[in-house]
Amino acid sequence: MRQLWTGELGIREALNLIDRLPRHSHLAAAMADDDDLADLIDEDAPAPPPPLTEWSADHGLLTIIAERLGDLLAATAQANSGKKVPSPRPLPRPETALKRKVKRRREYKRELIRDRLAKAKAAGRPTMSDLAADPMHALTAPRRRDGR
């Protein structure tokens, strides 16, 4: 801290050092326990994935074990009850640039399809969802070669 006040360390460098502190640091613990900061955080926002810098092979293996245990618990609950038990959600993993790129590409394609369907609907052309909802379509649709 002395270097920050004497000018040996710039504010930007100090903030970079603070940002690189691990999640189990005293600062992270103090921020997690701060009521005023908690009021500013959106409760509905999903939790960020764990940082890649803190992820190790042990974390990966423990995550796999925890997910398999969740699958076993869900299967046991399903077998012992008459109701459908939802599958457990996968545990968070670090997000790489490649995963973000694939996610952006998927979102782009989804938006493109949504826009095309909206244009088709605005032009009065039927969409596949309109045809699937039409009971007469099943009678007039051509049959596939496999007999379905």
N, C-alpha and C positions, 0 to 999 in steps of 0.2 A: 504494500500500500504506500510505503514511503516513496517509492519510485514514481508513483502516479502523482503525488503531491509536489515532488521536486521537479517534475517535468521530464524525467528520464524515460518514463513510460507514457505513451499517448493513451487517450481515452479509447480509441479504436482497438489498440493492442490489449488494453485491460478487458474490454468487452469480449474480445476473441478468447482470452484466457478463461474468462468466466463461462463463456458458452461451451468450452471444452471440458468443463468439470464433469466428472461422472455423476450418474443419477443417484448414487448413494453418498454424495458429498453433503457436508453440513449446510451448504447453501440450498441444495435441492430439498433437504429435509425442512429447512426453515420456510422455503416457498410453499411446500406442500402443506405446512401447518398454518399458513397465513390466511386468516378469514377474509380480509379485504381483497386479496388476490383471488380467492375462491369465488367471491361475488362477481368478479370481472370475467370469469371463464364460463363459456357456454356449456351447460350440462349435457345438451343433446349432441354435441360434437363428438365424433368417435375419438377414442384415445389414439395418439400417434403410435406408429409401430416402434419397436425397440430400435435403438441406434445400432448400426452395423459395427461401430467401434467397440461396443460392449457385448457383441454376440460371439460366442465361441462354439466349438464342436460340442462341448458339454451342454450348452444351452439348446442346441439343435436336437441332441439326443433326448434330453429331458422333455422337450416340447413334444417329440414324437411319442414318448412313453405316456405323457399326460393325455395326449389325444387318443391313443389306443385305450387307455383306461376309461376315458369318457365314452368311447364307442362300446366298451364292454358293459359299462353301467347302463347305457341307453338300451343295449340289447337285453340285459337282464330285466330292466323295467318294462320293456316291451313284452317280453315273454311272460311276465307275472301280472300284466294288466291287460284288460280288453281294449284299452285306448291306444291310439297311435302316439308314440313318444317321439318328439322331434329329435333329429340328429344334433349332436353337440356341434357348436361352431368351431371352426379351426382357430387355434391360438395364434396371436400375432407373431409375425416374423419380420425381420428387417426388410425394408423396401429398397430395392436397388434401382438404378436408372433404367435398366432393361424392363423391370416390372412396371415402372411408371410409364414407359413408352408404350408397352402393350396395353396398359389400362387406358391411356389417352387415345390410342388407335381404336380400341373397342368402343369408347365413348363417342368418338368421331363417327364411326360406322352406325352406331345407334341413332345419333342425331340425323345423319344422312337419310336413314330409312324412315325416321319419323317425319322429316321434312317432305320426302317423296310421297309418303302416304297422305300427308296433309294436302299436298298439291293435287293428288289424284282425287281426293274427296272433294276438294274445292271445285275441281273440273267436272265433277259428277260421275267420274269413273268408279266402278266398284273395286274394292280392295279385297285381298284374300280373307281378311277378317269378316267382311260383309258376306262373302260367298260361303264361308264356313258356318256363319250364323243362319244362312238361308236353308230351310229344310228341303226346298225343291232342288237345290243345287246337287244334293246327293243323288237324286233321281236322274238328273240330266247330265251330270258330269261323266265324261268318258272313263271307262274302266281301264285300269292299268293292266299290263300284260300278265302280271303275276296273279290276277284274279281278285284283287282286293277292291 
